[in-house]
Amino acid sequence: MGKIVIAVHGGAGPDSEHIKQNIEGYKKGIEEAINKGYAVLESGGPAVNAVEAAVKALEDNPLFNAGRGAALNDKAEVEMCASIMDGKNLRSGAAAIVRNVKNPVALARFIMEQTTHVYIGGTPATSLAKENNLELEPDAYFITEYQYETYLSAKKEAEEKPGQKQHKHGTVGAVALDREGNVAAATSTGGLEFCTEGRIADSSVIGAGTYASNDSCAVSCTGDGEYMIRYVSAFQVAALMEYKGLTIKEACNFLIREKCKDIDGDMGLIAVDTAGNIGIEFNSERMHRGWKIEKEDAVIYTY
């Protein structure tokens, strides 16, 4: 029986006064997510259960841009995306442009296990959740005062400087290794503030925002989603390990510091391999993150 590992992130991007003023709350949120995921692993549960539990904890926390606390699009509405992947068999599920679903990662898990598909989006995805008794909440549940103020600020900026939107970013994710040596990953987001209605985030794109394979590692990404999609970021880390023989830290470093060194955007990721090694890399001012390795204390950082 191998050691167990859980790592989580709460989004990469620019710093802000809001983050500074709520820094302890962010750290507590990361700690709670770690504890929820680790408890699953410690009891012998599979990695896929652990990452779902960790991400659900972050989706329920209004400080993070996923689930409750999601960003508002250009119609002042919430549209959420999430995905999950089991490294044991490459099974995966994803939901995009979801509304009113309390935990989009739970819907992604449902799609993975209870349908013959990988990816379902829009109104049909929300309807699927409703028809199968996944927990729903009214619109007001998801809209926090902070995100509404951010929407108004972004709207004003877009009107004054068309095409020059400055996004604050927000995504949550988790990767885990269970006692059986299986890895899994899950990612969830509320998207970008004042983004175009119908935009699909990398968080729900398998291979871009989320990837997991027992042949290499599990990865969850965050930052500017368009770059994550263009570079197929999560899969690139796994491919660098499997095809080039890089260590997990080398693979994460190469993607962010070499392959994507010239992009004008924020990128970050967390990863764990089947030996329990963790890889974390980001080029932004901050990335809420933390991890716990068996027999070691949890570690939590923002900067």
C-alpha positions in Angstrom: 0.0 0.0 0.0 1.5 3.3 -1.1 1.4 6.7 0.6 -1.5 9.1 0.1 -1.2 12.7 -1.2 -3.7 15.5 -1.8 -3.0 18.9 -3.4 -5.4 21.7 -4.1 -5.4 25.2 -5.6 -7.8 28.1 -5.4 -6.8 30.0 -8.5 -3.8 31.9 -10.0 -3.7 35.5 -11.1 -2.9 39.1 -10.0 -2.9 40.1 -6.4 -5.6 42.4 -5.0 -6.7 44.3 -1.9 -9.6 41.9 -1.6 -7.2 38.9 -1.4 -4.9 40.7 1.1 -7.9 41.6 3.3 -9.2 38.1 3.3 -5.9 36.2 3.2 -6.7 34.2 6.4 -10.1 33.2 4.9 -8.4 32.0 1.7 -5.9 29.9 3.7 -8.7 28.4 5.9 -10.6 27.5 2.7 -7.6 25.8 1.2 -7.0 24.0 4.5 -10.6 22.8 4.7 -10.4 21.4 1.1 -7.2 19.6 1.9 -8.7 18.1 5.0 -11.9 17.0 3.2 -9.9 15.3 0.4 -7.3 13.8 2.8 -10.0 12.3 5.0 -11.3 10.3 2.0 -7.8 9.0 1.2 -7.0 8.2 4.8 -10.1 6.1 5.1 -9.0 4.1 2.0 -11.2 5.9 -0.5 -10.2 6.3 -4.1 -8.4 9.4 -5.5 -11.4 10.4 -7.6 -13.6 10.7 -4.5 -10.9 12.7 -2.8 -10.6 15.3 -5.5 -14.4 15.6 -5.8 -14.6 16.2 -2.0 -11.9 18.8 -2.0 -13.3 20.7 -5.0 -16.8 20.7 -3.5 -15.4 22.3 -0.4 -14.0 25.1 -2.5 -17.2 25.4 -4.6 -19.1 25.9 -1.4 -16.8 28.7 -0.2 -17.9 32.2 -1.4 -14.3 33.4 -1.5 -13.4 31.3 -4.4 -14.5 31.7 -8.0 -16.3 28.4 -8.4 -19.8 27.4 -7.4 -20.9 29.9 -4.8 -18.8 33.1 -5.5 -18.7 32.5 -9.2 -17.9 35.4 -11.5 -20.6 37.1 -13.5 -20.6 37.2 -17.3 -21.5 40.2 -19.5 -25.2 39.5 -18.9 -24.5 39.6 -15.1 -25.3 35.9 -14.9 -23.4 32.9 -13.5 -22.1 30.2 -15.9 -19.9 27.5 -14.4 -17.6 24.8 -15.8 -16.0 21.7 -14.2 -14.3 18.5 -15.0 -13.0 15.4 -13.3 -10.8 12.5 -14.5 -9.8 9.1 -13.0 -6.2 8.2 -13.8 -6.9 4.5 -13.3 -8.9 4.1 -16.5 -8.9 7.6 -18.1 -12.6 7.9 -17.5 -13.6 11.5 -17.4 -16.6 13.8 -17.2 -17.1 17.5 -17.9 -19.9 20.1 -17.7 -19.8 23.5 -19.3 -22.0 26.7 -19.1 -23.9 25.3 -16.1 -26.3 27.3 -14.0 -27.9 26.7 -10.6 -26.0 23.5 -9.9 -24.5 23.9 -6.4 -21.5 21.7 -7.2 -20.6 21.5 -10.9 -17.9 19.0 -10.1 -20.6 16.6 -8.9 -22.4 17.0 -12.2 -19.1 16.3 -14.0 -18.7 13.1 -11.9 -22.3 12.1 -12.7 -21.6 12.6 -16.5 -18.5 10.5 -16.1 -20.2 7.6 -14.4 -23.9 7.7 -15.3 -23.8 8.6 -19.0 -22.0 7.3 -22.1 -20.6 10.8 -22.7 -17.7 12.9 -21.5 -18.8 16.4 -22.1 -22.3 18.0 -21.8 -23.0 21.7 -21.7 -25.5 24.5 -21.5 -29.2 24.1 -20.5 -29.2 20.3 -21.1 -26.4 19.9 -18.6 -28.4 21.9 -16.0 -31.5 19.9 -16.8 -29.5 16.6 -16.4 -28.6 17.7 -12.9 -32.2 18.6 -12.0 -33.6 15.4 -13.4 -31.2 13.3 -11.4 -31.7 15.2 -8.1 -28.3 16.9 -7.9 -28.4 19.8 -5.5 -29.6 23.0 -7.1 -29.6 26.6 -5.7 -31.3 29.8 -6.9 -29.4 32.5 -8.8 -29.0 34.6 -5.7 -27.0 31.9 -3.9 -24.1 32.2 -6.3 -23.8 36.0 -6.6 -21.6 37.5 -3.9 -21.3 41.2 -3.2 -17.7 41.1 -4.2 -18.3 39.4 -7.5 -21.1 41.9 -8.3 -18.8 44.8 -7.6 -16.1 43.2 -9.8 -18.7 42.8 -12.6 -19.6 46.5 -12.4 -15.9 47.5 -12.4 -15.1 45.2 -15.4 -18.2 46.5 -17.3 -17.1 50.1 -16.8 -13.5 49.2 -17.9 -14.8 47.4 -21.0 -16.9 50.4 -22.0 -14.0 52.8 -21.5 -11.3 50.5 -23.0 -12.9 48.0 -25.4 -10.8 44.9 -25.9 -8.6 45.6 -22.9 -10.3 43.7 -20.2 -8.3 43.0 -17.1 -9.4 39.7 -15.5 -8.7 38.7 -12.0 -9.0 35.0 -12.7 -10.4 32.3 -10.5 -10.4 28.5 -10.6 -10.3 25.8 -8.0 -8.8 22.3 -8.4 -7.4 19.2 -6.7 -5.1 16.3 -7.5 -4.7 13.2 -5.4 -2.9 9.8 -5.1 -4.7 7.0 -3.2 -3.3 4.0 -1.4 -3.9 1.8 -4.5 -1.5 4.0 -6.5 -4.2 5.7 -8.6 -4.2 9.4 -9.4 -7.2 11.7 -10.1 -7.8 15.3 -10.9 -10.7 17.7 -10.8 -11.1 21.4 -11.7 -14.0 23.9 -11.4 -14.5 27.6 -12.2 -17.0 30.4 -12.3 -15.2 31.8 -15.3 -14.0 35.3 -16.1 -15.8 38.5 -14.9 -17.7 40.2 -17.7 -16.8 37.5 -20.2 -18.9 36.9 -23.2 -22.0 34.8 -22.5 -21.4 31.2 -23.4 -17.6 31.3 -23.0 -16.3 27.8 -22.1 -13.4 27.7 -19.6 -10.4 25.4 -19.7 -11.6 24.0 -16.4 -14.1 21.8 -18.2 -11.8 20.8 -21.1 -10.1 17.4 -20.5 -6.4 17.8 -21.4 -6.4 21.5 -21.0 -7.6 22.2 -17.5 -7.7 18.7 -16.1 -5.9 15.5 -16.9 -5.0 12.2 -15.0 -3.3 9.0 -16.0 -1.6 6.4 -13.9 1.1 6.3 -16.6 2.3 9.7 -15.6 0.4 12.1 -13.2 -2.7 14.1 -12.4 -2.9 17.8 -13.2 -5.3 20.7 -12.5 -4.6 24.0 -14.1 -5.6 27.7 -13.4 -5.0 31.1 -14.9 -5.9 32.5 -18.3 -8.1 29.7 -19.7 -7.6 30.6 -23.3 -3.8 29.9 -23.0 -4.5 26.6 -21.1 -6.6 25.4 -24.0 -4.2 26.5 -26.7 -1.3 24.8 -25.0 -3.4 21.7 -23.9 -1.5 22.4 -20.6 -2.6 19.6 -18.3 -1.9 16.9 -21.0 1.5 18.5 -21.9 2.7 17.9 -18.3 1.7 14.3 -18.5 3.2 13.8 -22.0 6.5 15.4 -21.0 6.7 12.8 -18.2 5.5 9.8 -20.2 7.2 10.4 -23.5 10.3 12.4 -22.4 11.0 10.9 -19.0 10.9 14.3 -17.2 10.2 14.3 -13.5 6.9 15.9 -12.4 8.7 19.1 -11.2 10.8 19.3 -14.4 7.6 18.9 -16.6 5.7 21.6 -14.7 8.7 23.9 -14.8 9.3 23.3 -18.5 5.7 24.1 -19.5 5.4 27.3 -17.5 9.0 28.6 -17.7 10.1 27.5 -21.1 7.2 26.4 -23.4 4.9 29.3 -22.3 7.6 31.8 -21.2 6.6 34.4 -23.8 2.8 34.4 -23.3 1.2 37.6 -22.0 -1.0 35.9 -19.4 -1.1 34.0 -16.1 -0.7 30.3 -15.9 -0.5 27.9 -12.9 -0.9 24.3 -12.1 -0.7 21.6 -9.5 0.2 18.0 -10.2 1.0 14.7 -8.4 2.6 11.5 -9.8 2.0 7.9 -8.9 5.1 7.9 -6.5 3.6 10.8 -4.5 5.8 13.5 -5.9 4.2 16.9 -6.2 4.7 19.5 -8.9 3.5 23.1 -8.6 4.4 26.0 -10.9 2.9 29.4 -11.7 4.0 32.7 -13.3 1.4 35.0 -11.7 1.6 37.2 -8.6 -0.2 34.6 -6.5 -1.8 31.2 -6.5 -3.7 29.9 -3.6 -2.4 26.4 -3.0 -1.7 23.7 -0.4 -1.0 20.0 0.0 -0.7 17.2 2.4 1.6 14.2 2.1 1.0 11.3 4.5 3.0 11.6 7.7 3.7 15.2 7.0 1.9 18.4 8.0 -0.2 20.3 5.5 1.5 23.2 3.7 -0.5 26.3 2.5 0.7 29.3 0.5 -0.7 32.2 -1.4 2.4 34.0 -2.8 
